Amino acid sequence: MTNTTELAFPKAYAAIDSASQTLGFTMPSDPLTCTLLRSLAASKPGGKFLELGTGTGLATAWILEGMDEGSSLISLDFDQTLLDVAKAELGKDARLELVCSDGGVWLEQNKDLQFDYIFADTWHGKYLMLDETLAMLKPGALYIIDDLSPQANWPEGHAEKAEKLIAYLESRNDLVLSKLAWASGVIVAVKKPV
Ligand SMILES: C[S@@+](CC[C@H](N)C(=O)[O-])C[C@H]1O[C@@H](n2cnc3c(N)ncnc32)[C@H](O)[C@@H]1O
């Protein structure tokens, strides 16, 4: 087995990728991580999904592919130009709600919502408002984050932030963690059923 075996990219991926390059969007999730996002999405039939940090919708396309028809996904970003790419390529999918909002504002306004699957790919839900985001996980829900292994574009001090985040997640007794030193460095956590 190799990591680069046929990944079966989502249909919309090439168009989104091309538009992303035109816009100079340089923060896409690793396709390997995206295959995991898709597989884990398939484990939550009828699920409520949340993606924090849509970007242009690259990971969104993979998550949607794993979801069944009874599932729904809210994906948010504060950059309308990036969201417009996701809207153009994925907007016809009735399971998807694209929201243009600051992550902190949205989390504050929607803290009573509960999800089966959260992919936190921006500051909020990962380095900011983490407790509030973890409180939105249903028992048995998945919390997924990536970019945890050192990246060339990390600013000074970010490695320490990532280490602190990982240590905090490990210290929580309501989460069951898997740390994958693979792709860009991924954590999959499951909220313990009460
Ligand atoms: C790592 S990228 C998301 C990549 C995307 N999930 C993908 O796979 O292509 C992070 C995103 O967070 C967005 N972002 C940054 N700060 C934000 C904030 N305060 N509120 C909402 N979105 C924010 C950026 O516009 C960017 O698109």
The ligand as an SDF file (V2000), in Angstrom:
LIG
                    3D

 27 29  0  0  0  0  0  0  0  0999 V2000
   -6.7630   26.6160    6.0660 C   0  0  0  0  0  0  0  0  0  0  0  0
   -7.9100   27.6160    5.2200 S   0  0  0  0  0  0  0  0  0  0  0  0
   -9.2780   26.5410    4.9360 C   0  0  0  0  0  0  0  0  0  0  0  0
   -8.9830   25.5410    3.8740 C   0  0  0  0  0  0  0  0  0  0  0  0
  -10.1340   24.6970    3.4480 C   0  0  0  0  0  0  0  0  0  0  0  0
  -10.7350   23.9370    4.5260 N   0  0  0  0  0  0  0  0  0  0  0  0
   -9.6530   23.7550    2.3360 C   0  0  0  0  0  0  0  0  0  0  0  0
   -9.5090   22.5650    2.5620 O   0  0  0  0  0  0  0  0  0  0  0  0
   -9.3630   24.2370    1.2430 O   0  0  0  0  0  0  0  0  0  0  0  0
   -8.4900   28.6700    6.5010 C   0  0  0  0  0  0  0  0  0  0  0  0
   -9.6360   29.5510    6.1150 C   0  0  0  0  0  0  0  0  0  0  0  0
  -10.0480   30.2630    7.2700 O   0  0  0  0  0  0  0  0  0  0  0  0
  -10.5460   31.5130    6.8520 C   0  0  0  0  0  0  0  0  0  0  0  0
  -10.5310   32.4020    8.0200 N   0  0  0  0  0  0  0  0  0  0  0  0
   -9.4520   32.9980    8.6110 C   0  0  0  0  0  0  0  0  0  0  0  0
   -9.8410   33.7220    9.6850 N   0  0  0  0  0  0  0  0  0  0  0  0
  -11.1940   33.5780    9.7760 C   0  0  0  0  0  0  0  0  0  0  0  0
  -12.1820   34.0720   10.6700 C   0  0  0  0  0  0  0  0  0  0  0  0
  -11.8580   34.9010   11.6830 N   0  0  0  0  0  0  0  0  0  0  0  0
  -13.4620   33.7290   10.4720 N   0  0  0  0  0  0  0  0  0  0  0  0
  -13.8170   32.9250    9.4470 C   0  0  0  0  0  0  0  0  0  0  0  0
  -12.9230   32.4110    8.5640 N   0  0  0  0  0  0  0  0  0  0  0  0
  -11.6360   32.7340    8.7320 C   0  0  0  0  0  0  0  0  0  0  0  0
   -9.6530   31.9350    5.7000 C   0  0  0  0  0  0  0  0  0  0  0  0
  -10.3230   32.8240    4.8350 O   0  0  0  0  0  0  0  0  0  0  0  0
   -9.3190   30.5890    5.0430 C   0  0  0  0  0  0  0  0  0  0  0  0
  -10.1370   30.3700    3.9440 O   0  0  0  0  0  0  0  0  0  0  0  0
  1  2  1  0
  2  3  1  0
  2 10  1  0
  3  4  1  0
  4  5  1  0
  5  6  1  0
  5  7  1  0
  7  8  2  0
  7  9  1  0
 10 11  1  0
 11 12  1  0
 11 26  1  0
 12 13  1  0
 13 14  1  0
 13 24  1  0
 14 15  1  0
 14 23  1  0
 15 16  2  0
 16 17  1  0
 17 18  1  0
 17 23  2  0
 18 19  1  0
 18 20  2  0
 20 21  1  0
 21 22  2  0
 22 23  1  0
 24 25  1  0
 24 26  1  0
 26 27  1  0
M  CHG  2   2   1   9  -1
M  END
$$$$
